[in-house]
Structure formats: structure tokens, C-alpha cells
Amino acid sequence: MGNKEPSVAVLLSAYNGIGWIEEQIVSILSQRNVSIEIFISIDLSTDETYSWCKDFSKGHVNITVLPYGDIFGGAAKKLFPVNS
């Protein structure tokens, strides 16, 4: 049996978060002894949060920026929509 690191998926939701998003992501990525995948949901922000995240994710295969264009109020609603 190998010494495989545990895996964690982080659901990060943002709205007008350009002032905090880099610190949050860097903090998440700096965790040790764990394989991390980040999924970022950005509501219709009026700042540069979405474009910053898209640019940052280009250098990180473990970061996925979810489709932009709706207000969800949280990443879970976008990742796990409830069928009506």
C-alpha cells in the first residue's frame, strides 16, 4: 500500500472579492500533506475577481473557475443544483 496523500476539494465562493481572493487561494494552496483541488464560483461581481481568478488558474491545474453569469450566493448551489 502506497503513501498517498489525502485529497480535498475546496468550494470557494466569491462576490466582489478582488481584495481578498489571492490571500484566500494562496492560503489554501499552502496546505501540506494533502492534495487540493479548488473550485471557484464567482457571482456577478462588479470588480475584477473573475478575470483575476481565470488568469491565476492558468498556472494551476488544480484550480477550476466555474462558469460565470449568475448569482448563486454560494458555490454549493452551482456545483450541486437541486432539480425542481
Buried (B, 14 or more C-beta within 10 A) or exposed (E): EEEEEEEEEBBBBBBBBBEEBEEBBEEBEEEEEEEBBBBBBBBEBEBEBBBBBBEBBEEEEBBBBBEBEEEBEEBEBBBEEEEE
